Amino acid sequence: MSTPTQQEHSVALVDQDGPPAPREHAKGQGNVARRLVRNPALMVALLAVAAAMWAVVASRQVFPYLSDDHDEAIYLLQADALAHGHLFPPAPKHPESFRPWLSVLSGDKYLLKYSPVHASFVAVGILLGSHRIALGLIAGGVVVLSYLLAKEVLDDRRQAALASAFLALSPLFLIQSVTFLPYSSNLLLLMAFAFALLRGMRSSGRLWLSASGFLLGVAVFARPFDAILFAAPLGLYFVISGWRGAKRLFGQAGWLALGAVLPLAAMLAYYWAATGSPFRSPFSILEPRDTLGFGNRKITPNHPDLIFTPAHGLYGVIRHVVLTSFWCFGGLVVIGFLVAGLRRLRPGGPARWLALVAVTVPFGYLFFWGTFGTGLRGGLTAFLGPFYFLPLLVPVTFLAARGFAGFWERDRLLGVLALVSMLTASGFLLVRGVQANLRATREDRMLYSTLAPIKDERAIVFLQPLYGPTLLHPFTGLRNSHDYDGRTVYALDLGEHQDLDVIDDYPGRVAYRFRLEGGDYRDNPPDPALYSSLVPLRVMEQPRLRTTLSLQNPTADPVVVVSVVMNGRRHTFVVDEQSYAGKAYRASLDIGRDSVELSGPVVSHVVEPVDQEGLVISVSVASGRAEAPRTVYQREFGWNAKGQSLRVLLPGYLATNQLGGEDPLAELVRTGDLSR
């Protein structure tokens, strides 16, 4: 009997007590892989957790101020209202100074154009601690539902898990899952409806059928157009497959209808509360031309008209279809597997009917002008993907999974190469999309950094109405709390007079005015000259406004005029009729509610009534007394009265300044400026 040598004994001890040998480690890895392959549900669960984590983390990193689709801010506003018990966002005093984008004022509330279904998902996240939690729940739910639905359609657990992975790894889903846009939650509802319907048809389960009707009703409430286009092929399958047993078919249809009653009734009740009619959606309440069909279309009354034609519709759909083929997992490679999957489908099952979704959705969107507007080069689809066509991922990834499975069985090596190419293509597109969105995020971070010094103050900040007189467009990162009592309150800068009234309603807050200056917002590439300014506002209160006016004539015109509009009257002072370029003037200005006085060499003083609010001080020049004066300086102030005191909002709004040098009213308006 032989005994081991000392060296052999040492090796045995190392193998026994030390780290596992490489072969055993590889064997362990192989066991994990085989376990995942043998248990597709476990793989899908891990994928769902990964998708949820991606949605939460990436949304914070890529879109901390939300995306350039400003609908996101509207859904967050709606969700915040719902989480605090309001069906509609409440309106504070001076509601026009706080009106959000895509809304109309109705009494003491704002009516938003969108249904509250998606906002309800987000509200759940708010109640759980953070609105971003909702993104994780939706993303994880989409992955799980895609597996359950694919298992019903493909009748193969491994192919279903593969289809779920293809959908989860599609750049379109990955980008949409980190935004607060409604397309991912809508996809969740549509897949849940389809799964419950097919399970109910297979098992004749009344509960499943009722659940399917309920989910379809919720999907119709959320996005009626998408729900109809997605459900139509499956509805035909439901009718045709059960046609031979009419009695059974009508019974199942009854359970479907019963399930749909509650959400459809809720939808009609919401319409009634919003518009006064249960059959009028609030979608077009702001702009009736934002609807289906060809003709004159626009999203808001302030937007330019678009004469939407069939050619526009065809262009938009073709562009969305092409983009979708790239934004799916694997890009054009997956289209080959899609064709192969179609050829491997068994006749009579639901897969062929689900495949028709890839036809009904593009056909339906021929008649919606949004595909054209968002699909233009440089539009939203360039960095957010063809989001209207997100439901197309269902038939595309399901059929591609079946096609890939057959390809894998025939040639494993080519299958690995195909997977590598698909991962490379989708990874490249995802990185490009994230980079484009991060570019916008960096610009917002730079602009919003001006607000950092006041983050600990109780402040009210007036925002420049850059795209029109509404909040959240474009400053989606600057949002109010549901009760307009957060640490910072944001209001629209609608003019000095209105701003002063708003300040009076928010006592104890420091007021500021936030503006973008020097360049164009959202230029591509970003405009390096663009910067933001934050100007402190102060209310001066005293019996009369006394200040010094100091200026030089910037022209060779001989006539110099100073005018003051106050309390509905214009005081016009001709201070010189023989002026010349560079001649200096210094005078004392004394303004009260009922009188305006200008000291110095006044040639004439005329008072006339005008229909103009606020306090306006201007300087004009003219070539002669008979000539109309030309304004070279004008500054506007908001004012009101408190007892015997005059209250003026400083520093006012500089409308024109062609004088050069120091501001003629520098003594009055000089205040801190936190720009840059």
WOSULMO-V598036 format. One record per residue. N is the residue number from 1. RES is the residue in three letters. OMEGA is omega in whole degrees, 0 to 359 (999 if undefined). Layout:
n | res | omega
N | RES | OMEGA
N | RES | OMEGA
This chain:
n | res | omega
1 | MET | 184
2 | SER | 178
3 | THR | 181
4 | PRO | 175
5 | THR | 180
6 | GLN | 180
7 | GLN | 179
8 | GLU | 179
9 | HIS | 179
10 | SER | 179
11 | VAL | 180
12 | ALA | 179
13 | LEU | 179
14 | VAL | 181
15 | ASP | 184
16 | GLN | 189
17 | ASP | 184
18 | GLY | 179
19 | PRO | 182
20 | PRO | 179
21 | ALA | 181
22 | PRO | 181
23 | ARG | 179
24 | GLU | 178
25 | HIS | 178
26 | ALA | 178
27 | LYS | 178
28 | GLY | 178
29 | GLN | 179
30 | GLY | 178
31 | ASN | 178
32 | VAL | 180
33 | ALA | 180
34 | ARG | 179
35 | ARG | 178
36 | LEU | 180
37 | VAL | 181
38 | ARG | 181
39 | ASN | 183
40 | PRO | 181
41 | ALA | 178
42 | LEU | 178
43 | MET | 180
44 | VAL | 179
45 | ALA | 177
46 | LEU | 179
47 | LEU | 179
48 | ALA | 178
49 | VAL | 178
50 | ALA | 179
51 | ALA | 179
52 | ALA | 180
53 | MET | 177
54 | TRP | 183
55 | ALA | 183
56 | VAL | 185
57 | VAL | 183
58 | ALA | 179
59 | SER | 179
60 | ARG | 184
61 | GLN | 185
62 | VAL | 185
63 | PHE | 179
64 | PRO | 179
65 | TYR | 183
66 | LEU | 185
67 | SER | 179
68 | ASP | 169
69 | ASP | 190
70 | HIS | 172
71 | ASP | 180
72 | GLU | 183
73 | ALA | 179
74 | ILE | 178
75 | TYR | 177
76 | LEU | 176
77 | LEU | 180
78 | GLN | 180
79 | ALA | 179
80 | ASP | 178
81 | ALA | 180
82 | LEU | 181
83 | ALA | 180
84 | HIS | 170
85 | GLY | 180
86 | HIS | 176
87 | LEU | 177
88 | PHE | 177
89 | PRO | 179
90 | PRO | 178
91 | ALA | 179
92 | PRO | 171
93 | LYS | 183
94 | HIS | 188
95 | PRO | 180
96 | GLU | 178
97 | SER | 182
98 | PHE | 187
99 | ARG | 179
100 | PRO | 177
101 | TRP | 177
102 | LEU | 179
103 | SER | 171
104 | VAL | 179
105 | LEU | 177
106 | SER | 182
107 | GLY | 182
108 | ASP | 181
109 | LYS | 175
110 | TYR | 175
111 | LEU | 179
112 | LEU | 186
113 | LYS | 187
114 | TYR | 178
115 | SER | 186
116 | PRO | 186
117 | VAL | 180
118 | HIS | 178
119 | ALA | 178
120 | SER | 174
121 | PHE | 182
122 | VAL | 179
123 | ALA | 176
124 | VAL | 177
125 | GLY | 178
126 | ILE | 180
127 | LEU | 178
128 | LEU | 176
129 | GLY | 181
130 | SER | 179
131 | HIS | 180
132 | ARG | 175
133 | ILE | 180
134 | ALA | 180
135 | LEU | 178
136 | GLY | 180
137 | LEU | 180
138 | ILE | 182
139 | ALA | 177
140 | GLY | 179
141 | GLY | 178
142 | VAL | 181
143 | VAL | 180
144 | VAL | 181
145 | LEU | 178
146 | SER | 177
147 | TYR | 181
148 | LEU | 180
149 | LEU | 180
150 | ALA | 178
151 | LYS | 176
152 | GLU | 185
153 | VAL | 186
154 | LEU | 179
155 | ASP | 180
156 | ASP | 186
157 | ARG | 182
158 | ARG | 176
159 | GLN | 178
160 | ALA | 178
161 | ALA | 178
162 | LEU | 178
163 | ALA | 178
164 | SER | 178
165 | ALA | 178
166 | PHE | 180
167 | LEU | 184
168 | ALA | 182
169 | LEU | 177
170 | SER | 179
171 | PRO | 179
172 | LEU | 178
173 | PHE | 183
174 | LEU | 178
175 | ILE | 182
176 | GLN | 183
177 | SER | 180
178 | VAL | 175
179 | THR | 176
180 | PHE | 173
181 | LEU | 191
182 | PRO | 192
183 | TYR | 179
184 | SER | 178
185 | SER | 176
186 | ASN | 177
187 | LEU | 177
188 | LEU | 180
189 | LEU | 182
190 | LEU | 179
191 | MET | 177
192 | ALA | 176
193 | PHE | 183
194 | ALA | 179
195 | PHE | 180
196 | ALA | 179
197 | LEU | 182
198 | LEU | 176
199 | ARG | 178
200 | GLY | 178
201 | MET | 182
202 | ARG | 185
203 | SER | 185
204 | SER | 182
205 | GLY | 181
206 | ARG | 181
207 | LEU | 178
208 | TRP | 181
209 | LEU | 178
210 | SER | 177
211 | ALA | 178
212 | SER | 177
213 | GLY | 179
214 | PHE | 182
215 | LEU | 176
216 | LEU | 177
217 | GLY | 178
218 | VAL | 179
219 | ALA | 177
220 | VAL | 177
221 | PHE | 184
222 | ALA | 182
223 | ARG | 187
224 | PRO | 184
225 | PHE | 180
226 | ASP | 182
227 | ALA | 180
228 | ILE | 182
229 | LEU | 180
230 | PHE | 187
231 | ALA | 185
232 | ALA | 180
233 | PRO | 179
234 | LEU | 175
235 | GLY | 176
236 | LEU | 177
237 | TYR | 179
238 | PHE | 182
239 | VAL | 185
240 | ILE | 181
241 | SER | 181
242 | GLY | 187
243 | TRP | 183
244 | ARG | 176
245 | GLY | 188
246 | ALA | 182
247 | LYS | 179
248 | ARG | 180
249 | LEU | 181
250 | PHE | 177
251 | GLY | 178
252 | GLN | 178
253 | ALA | 178
254 | GLY | 178
255 | TRP | 175
256 | LEU | 182
257 | ALA | 180
258 | LEU | 179
259 | GLY | 183
260 | ALA | 187
261 | VAL | 187
262 | LEU | 181
263 | PRO | 179
264 | LEU | 175
265 | ALA | 177
266 | ALA | 179
267 | MET | 180
268 | LEU | 178
269 | ALA | 179
270 | TYR | 178
271 | TYR | 181
272 | TRP | 180
273 | ALA | 184
274 | ALA | 189
275 | THR | 183
276 | GLY | 178
277 | SER | 179
278 | PRO | 183
279 | PHE | 177
280 | ARG | 180
281 | SER | 176
282 | PRO | 183
283 | PHE | 183
284 | SER | 185
285 | ILE | 179
286 | LEU | 181
287 | GLU | 183
288 | PRO | 181
289 | ARG | 175
290 | ASP | 188
291 | THR | 178
292 | LEU | 175
293 | GLY | 182
294 | PHE | 181
295 | GLY | 182
296 | ASN | 184
297 | ARG | 174
298 | LYS | 183
299 | ILE | 177
300 | THR | 179
301 | PRO | 182
302 | ASN | 182
303 | HIS | 177
304 | PRO | 180
305 | ASP | 171
306 | LEU | 175
307 | ILE | 186
308 | PHE | 184
309 | THR | 175
310 | PRO | 178
311 | ALA | 176
312 | HIS | 180
313 | GLY | 180
314 | LEU | 178
315 | TYR | 182
316 | GLY | 181
317 | VAL | 179
318 | ILE | 180
319 | ARG | 179
320 | HIS | 179
321 | VAL | 179
322 | VAL | 179
323 | LEU | 180
324 | THR | 180
325 | SER | 177
326 | PHE | 184
327 | TRP | 169
328 | CYS | 177
329 | PHE | 178
330 | GLY | 179
331 | GLY | 184
332 | LEU | 178
333 | VAL | 183
334 | VAL | 178
335 | ILE | 176
336 | GLY | 177
337 | PHE | 176
338 | LEU | 179
339 | VAL | 178
340 | ALA | 178
341 | GLY | 177
342 | LEU | 182
343 | ARG | 182
344 | ARG | 181
345 | LEU | 176
346 | ARG | 180
347 | PRO | 174
348 | GLY | 181
349 | GLY | 183
350 | PRO | 187
351 | ALA | 180
352 | ARG | 180
353 | TRP | 177
354 | LEU | 178
355 | ALA | 180
356 | LEU | 175
357 | VAL | 178
358 | ALA | 176
359 | VAL | 185
360 | THR | 181
361 | VAL | 177
362 | PRO | 180
363 | PHE | 180
364 | GLY | 183
365 | TYR | 169
366 | LEU | 188
367 | PHE | 179
368 | PHE | 187
369 | TRP | 181
370 | GLY | 179
371 | THR | 179
372 | PHE | 183
373 | GLY | 182
374 | THR | 184
375 | GLY | 178
376 | LEU | 180
377 | ARG | 183
378 | GLY | 179
379 | GLY | 185
380 | LEU | 183
381 | THR | 182
382 | ALA | 183
383 | PHE | 175
384 | LEU | 180
385 | GLY | 180
386 | PRO | 192
387 | PHE | 178
388 | TYR | 184
389 | PHE | 177
390 | LEU | 177
391 | PRO | 179
392 | LEU | 178
393 | LEU | 182
394 | VAL | 180
395 | PRO | 183
396 | VAL | 183
397 | THR | 179
398 | PHE | 182
399 | LEU | 178
400 | ALA | 178
401 | ALA | 177
402 | ARG | 179
403 | GLY | 180
404 | PHE | 180
405 | ALA | 177
406 | GLY | 178
407 | PHE | 181
408 | TRP | 180
409 | GLU | 183
410 | ARG | 185
411 | ASP | 183
412 | ARG | 183
413 | LEU | 178
414 | LEU | 177
415 | GLY | 177
416 | VAL | 179
417 | LEU | 178
418 | ALA | 179
419 | LEU | 179
420 | VAL | 179
421 | SER | 179
422 | MET | 178
423 | LEU | 180
424 | THR | 181
425 | ALA | 182
426 | SER | 177
427 | GLY | 178
428 | PHE | 181
429 | LEU | 179
430 | LEU | 180
431 | VAL | 179
432 | ARG | 179
433 | GLY | 179
434 | VAL | 179
435 | GLN | 179
436 | ALA | 180
437 | ASN | 178
438 | LEU | 177
439 | ARG | 177
440 | ALA | 179
441 | THR | 179
442 | ARG | 178
443 | GLU | 178
444 | ASP | 180
445 | ARG | 178
446 | MET | 182
447 | LEU | 182
448 | TYR | 180
449 | SER | 177
450 | THR | 181
451 | LEU | 184
452 | ALA | 182
453 | PRO | 184
454 | ILE | 186
455 | LYS | 181
456 | ASP | 180
457 | GLU | 166
458 | ARG | 191
459 | ALA | 168
460 | ILE | 186
461 | VAL | 179
462 | PHE | 185
463 | LEU | 177
464 | GLN | 177
465 | PRO | 190
466 | LEU | 181
467 | TYR | 182
468 | GLY | 187
469 | PRO | 177
470 | THR | 172
471 | LEU | 175
472 | LEU | 179
473 | HIS | 17
474 | PRO | 190
475 | PHE | 184
476 | THR | 180
477 | GLY | 181
478 | LEU | 187
479 | ARG | 177
480 | ASN | 170
481 | SER | 185
482 | HIS | 182
483 | ASP | 179
484 | TYR | 181
485 | ASP | 176
486 | GLY | 180
487 | ARG | 174
488 | THR | 175
489 | VAL | 181
490 | TYR | 179
491 | ALA | 177
492 | LEU | 174
493 | ASP | 183
494 | LEU | 180
495 | GLY | 186
496 | GLU | 184
497 | HIS | 180
498 | GLN | 181
499 | ASP | 179
500 | LEU | 178
501 | ASP | 179
502 | VAL | 178
503 | ILE | 180
504 | ASP | 181
505 | ASP | 178
506 | TYR | 182
507 | PRO | 178
508 | GLY | 179
509 | ARG | 174
510 | VAL | 185
511 | ALA | 178
512 | TYR | 174
513 | ARG | 183
514 | PHE | 182
515 | ARG | 170
516 | LEU | 185
517 | GLU | 170
518 | GLY | 183
519 | GLY | 183
520 | ASP | 179
521 | TYR | 177
522 | ARG | 167
523 | ASP | 178
524 | ASN | 4
525 | PRO | 182
526 | PRO | 181
527 | ASP | 181
528 | PRO | 180
529 | ALA | 183
530 | LEU | 174
531 | TYR | 180
532 | SER | 177
533 | SER | 178
534 | LEU | 185
535 | VAL | 175
536 | PRO | 176
537 | LEU | 177
538 | ARG | 179
539 | VAL | 178
540 | MET | 182
541 | GLU | 178
542 | GLN | 184
543 | PRO | 179
544 | ARG | 178
545 | LEU | 180
546 | ARG | 181
547 | THR | 180
548 | THR | 177
549 | LEU | 184
550 | SER | 184
551 | LEU | 172
552 | GLN | 178
553 | ASN | 182
554 | PRO | 184
555 | THR | 175
556 | ALA | 180
557 | ASP | 185
558 | PRO | 185
559 | VAL | 177
560 | VAL | 185
561 | VAL | 171
562 | VAL | 178
563 | SER | 180
564 | VAL | 174
565 | VAL | 182
566 | MET | 173
567 | ASN | 176
568 | GLY | 178
569 | ARG | 176
570 | ARG | 175
571 | HIS | 182
572 | THR | 180
573 | PHE | 170
574 | VAL | 185
575 | VAL | 180
576 | ASP | 175
577 | GLU | 181
578 | GLN | 183
579 | SER | 178
580 | TYR | 183
581 | ALA | 177
582 | GLY | 180
583 | LYS | 186
584 | ALA | 178
585 | TYR | 176
586 | ARG | 184
587 | ALA | 176
588 | SER | 180
589 | LEU | 182
590 | ASP | 187
591 | ILE | 172
592 | GLY | 181
593 | ARG | 186
594 | ASP | 182
595 | SER | 175
596 | VAL | 181
597 | GLU | 176
598 | LEU | 180
599 | SER | 178
600 | GLY | 185
601 | PRO | 179
602 | VAL | 179
603 | VAL | 180
604 | SER | 181
605 | HIS | 182
606 | VAL | 178
607 | VAL | 179
608 | GLU | 179
609 | PRO | 177
610 | VAL | 177
611 | ASP | 185
612 | GLN | 180
613 | GLU | 173
614 | GLY | 177
615 | LEU | 183
616 | VAL | 177
617 | ILE | 183
618 | SER | 175
619 | VAL | 181
620 | SER | 175
621 | VAL | 179
622 | ALA | 180
623 | SER | 178
624 | GLY | 181
625 | ARG | 183
626 | ALA | 183
627 | GLU | 177
628 | ALA | 181
629 | PRO | 179
630 | ARG | 184
631 | THR | 177
632 | VAL | 177
633 | TYR | 176
634 | GLN | 176
635 | ARG | 185
636 | GLU | 181
637 | PHE | 168
638 | GLY | 179
639 | TRP | 168
640 | ASN | 183
641 | ALA | 174
642 | LYS | 186
643 | GLY | 179
644 | GLN | 184
645 | SER | 175
646 | LEU | 181
647 | ARG | 184
648 | VAL | 179
649 | LEU | 182
650 | LEU | 12
651 | PRO | 182
652 | GLY | 182
653 | TYR | 179
654 | LEU | 182
655 | ALA | 182
656 | THR | 173
657 | ASN | 177
658 | GLN | 183
659 | LEU | 183
660 | GLY | 179
661 | GLY | 183
662 | GLU | 178
663 | ASP | 180
664 | PRO | 180
665 | LEU | 184
666 | ALA | 180
667 | GLU | 183
668 | LEU | 193
669 | VAL | 185
670 | ARG | 181
671 | THR | 181
672 | GLY | 178
673 | ASP | 182
674 | LEU | 182
675 | SER | 181
676 | ARG | 999
